[in-house]
Amino acid sequence: MTNKEIEDLAGHRKVSAWVVKLVGDAIAAEREACAKLMDNMDKKDNLSNYYKVAANVIRARGNNDV
């Protein structure tokens, strides 16, 4: 999520730097939790390549965020 998206979510109110960091940290933690779910599914299913790709795509989304 970009700074602009966070400000839009806040209704164009001023957003302090610590709030932006908190939101970014929360998003990163949730993204990693989702990727770990895919990692765990990889061990339980025959579609292991699908889950590996999905986990990598989820983690890669963080490369384009704040």
C-alpha positions as CSV (number, residue, x, y, z in Angstrom):
1,M,0.0,0.0,0.0
2,T,1.4,3.4,-1.0
3,N,1.5,6.5,1.1
4,K,-1.2,7.9,-1.2
5,E,-3.4,4.9,-0.7
6,I,-3.0,5.2,3.1
7,E,-3.9,8.9,3.0
8,D,-6.9,8.1,0.7
9,L,-8.0,5.5,3.2
10,A,-7.7,8.1,6.0
11,G,-10.1,10.4,4.1
12,H,-7.3,12.8,3.0
13,R,-6.5,13.6,6.6
14,K,-2.9,14.2,7.6
15,V,-1.3,10.9,8.4
16,S,1.8,10.9,10.6
17,A,4.9,9.0,9.6
18,W,4.5,6.5,12.5
19,V,0.9,5.6,11.3
20,V,2.2,5.0,7.8
21,K,4.9,2.7,9.3
22,L,2.4,0.9,11.5
23,V,0.1,0.3,8.5
24,G,3.0,-0.9,6.4
25,D,4.2,-3.2,9.1
26,A,0.7,-4.7,9.6
27,I,0.3,-5.2,5.9
28,A,3.7,-6.9,5.7
29,A,2.8,-9.2,8.6
30,E,-0.5,-10.2,7.0
31,R,1.2,-10.8,3.7
32,E,3.7,-13.1,5.3
33,A,1.0,-14.9,7.1
34,C,-0.9,-15.5,3.8
35,A,2.3,-16.7,2.1
36,K,3.0,-19.1,5.0
37,L,-0.5,-20.6,4.5
38,M,0.5,-21.3,0.9
39,D,3.8,-22.8,2.1
40,N,1.8,-25.1,4.4
41,M,-0.6,-26.1,1.7
42,D,2.4,-27.0,-0.5
43,K,3.1,-29.8,2.0
44,K,-0.5,-31.1,2.0
45,D,-1.4,-31.1,-1.7
46,N,-0.3,-32.5,-5.1
47,L,-0.4,-28.9,-6.5
48,S,2.8,-28.0,-4.8
49,N,4.1,-25.9,-7.6
50,Y,0.9,-23.8,-7.6
51,Y,1.3,-23.1,-3.9
52,K,5.0,-22.2,-4.2
53,V,4.2,-19.8,-7.0
54,A,1.3,-18.3,-5.0
55,A,3.5,-17.8,-1.9
56,N,6.2,-16.1,-4.0
57,V,3.6,-13.8,-5.7
58,I,2.2,-12.8,-2.3
59,R,5.7,-12.1,-0.9
60,A,6.7,-10.2,-4.1
61,R,3.8,-7.7,-3.7
62,G,5.7,-6.2,-0.8
63,N,8.5,-5.1,-3.2
64,N,6.2,-2.5,-4.8
65,D,4.7,-1.1,-1.6
66,V,6.0,1.6,0.8
